[in-house]
Amino acid sequence: MTILNQSTYEPLTEDTAVKLALQLSLFDTDAVLKCREIGDGNLNLVFHIKDEINQESIIIKQALPYAKVVGESWPLTLQRNKIEANALKVAANFVPELVPEVYFTDEELAITVMEDLSHLEIARKGLIENHQYPLLSKHIGTYMAKTLFHSSDYALDPKVKKEKVKEFINPELCKITEDLVFTDPFFDHETNNFEEDLLANVHDLWNRTELKLEVAKLKKKFLTNTETLLHGDLHTGSIFASSDETKVIDPEFAFYGPIGFDIGQFIANLLLNAISIQSQKREFLYNHVSTTWSVFTDQFSSLWETEGVEIYTKVPGYLEFTLQEILEDTIGFAGCELIRRTIGLAHVADLDGIVDHGQRIQAKKNALLLGQTLIMNRKNIVSIDDLLQEVRSVIQND
Amino acid sequence: MTILNQSTYEPLTEDTAVKLALQLSLFDTDAVLKCREIGDGNLNLVFHIKDEINQESIIIKQALPYAKVVGESWPLTLQRNKIEANALKVAANFVPELVPEVYFTDEELAITVMEDLSHLEIARKGLIENHQYPLLSKHIGTYMAKTLFHSSDYALDPKVKKEKVKEFINPELCKITEDLVFTDPFFDHETNNFEEDLLANVHDLWNRTELKLEVAKLKKKFLTNTETLLHGDLHTGSIFASSDETKVIDPEFAFYGPIGFDIGQFIANLLLNAISIQSQKREFLYNHVSTTWSVFTDQFSSLWETEGVEIYTKVPGYLEFTLQEILEDTIGFAGCELIRRTIGLAHVADLDGIVDHGQRIQAKKNALLLGQTLIMNRKNIVSIDDLLQEVRSVIQND
């Protein structure tokens, strides 16, 4: 069988995945390869292939032509594999130490062969298990500053930037976010999924016209603002971590969008973890939020000053205006993420994993309340300290 | 010679243009065709072909692979012909009565064969000759409401909209606007072109940091906001008119951008005409500005209410927010247009044609002052009456 010569898509098996690895000469000729499919089967096949002689290993990720979430299934473009591979390559130009190395891609087969990171943990899982990852926020702040700056009009020739906007047009994956983050949770929609005890809170939320108006503005920004190339799904489940390493994976939702979206999703997922644990243990997460923002702004500002090609980056006040707008967006998008992870289709284990019923419901109420507060007050929160003060004041009542 | 069988681009001549018209069977078989090239030779060839027997006529427009402006020449993509033809076809879906009919296009030859509109006048030329075009603003308000609404996320499935964003990515033509409208006039750049007597005013303008900051924000919006498919160059030179007809031509700058850009350019060019004539004759132009906005908002609002597919169009306050944002952008973009048409590379005959030196300089100073005022005050001008009051107060001193 010659996988690489075939011209039509076909899902790999553990056998054909090994054959592909051999064809690509990614292992020694005398390697003894062991292959396991380790994906969750919802969106992608993920093959872990290891040479049992020298312990070297790789990952082969292959997109499936459908998405399965909570029993539902709908067709989904294989193109997302190309988007993901290209986004990983773009990021590798600026933060090679923070993304997996890509060894090989094949658009037809929708596969990416890349570095195996299984010595690390998924950050969400680790955070739930009380791992603190002291370097997580410094690394993610750096990842965001560098990737978000370098793909923007601040740093690129506008013609080059527009070709990249075109390359990363990603309608199907964006639609998932438009529906599941910005729309369905704010209306009585069948995709929503929440516990009975939240019904009154959810109805209150659905009845808040002024909240919907603010979400409309945030959704509009997501739909129409091509500020830079985003990861597009930068929650703690898209990050591998250890005490000294951090790697951002799975940018299949990458597209040109507003900078605050990536930052907001990451911060919201730190806050979802904070909400799910005892209040006296939250301080390290608040520190992560604070460090994320300060590292991001320090490095973004430094790049702006030294590598900005847009002439207006030299005009006093423009950087400050841009950072203020990013902060406002960050807070608003974080608010949407908090709400949709509590009552929308895709939940987080941080909240759902709380065993005690009363504690879990209280945590979810806190998430809903904090989400709404952030969306409504985002223009008045002008620093990361303000944000943390707001967070503390909303969720102290548990 | 078989024009349509050739596979490489070649500029048409009057002879080959006629042969093409015959091949396309656009005239009777016994037609006696007369052809004249009537373009200005800067960007496109324009052939006017007429059957001398029945007086029927067509236009063949062919893009040239370069742009010539004020003696300079630079290469320019032929792709713009395809953009223009496709934009005309999109507009014809919504306002067929306000654009020329397209009979044929050929991407390889970069030609569009279309309705001959030479029974009409270019609106700029007519306005300079004191023609008032009573229906101009009603028609352009309608054109803008319908074209700008129907290509936006308010009206389109977001996946369809993103494919259109991709189709209309237009880096080279956008770059011309980015440079000549938003950048060069605000810096001491070699493309600028202004009269000696304006030197002090221009230096004042270049020294205004707070002005540059506001222009930076407007340029950012132009660079990053894909609200809808714009005409992209909607000044009075892109409009054919008579007392009862209006036709919008030349959308080769079409791309997905902010709604206020088209409206701002049109209104600015009405104001440039107003500035160039005696104050007591300006009222009909102010009425045109007012009618443009009221017709646009009435029809846009009606479409929003009846044909909005985005669920948030049903949320109270979102339409009002959107219109307010469009007005603010309109005023800011109009300010940039006033300035660049006075001191930038591409002037307008309204101002340059004022014979009396003193009057011309005063008019240009008024244009510069009004442009800056609109840019700086755009957030405080919350209605079209406010705008006209501001205009009157700035340019009354002549």
Interface residues (C-beta under 8 A of the other chain):
Chain A: D153 P158 K159 K161 K162 E163 V165 K166 I169 N170 P171 E172 C174 K175 E178 T183 F187 T209 E210 K212 L213 V215 A216 K217 K219 K220 L223 T224 N225 T226 E227 I311 Y312 V315 P316 G317 Y318 F321 T322
Chain B: D153 P158 K159 K161 K162 E163 V165 K166 I169 N170 P171 E172 C174 K175 E178 T183 F187 T209 E210 K212 L213 V215 A216 K217 K219 K220 L223 T224 N225 T226 E227 I311 Y312 V315 P316 G317 Y318 F321 T322
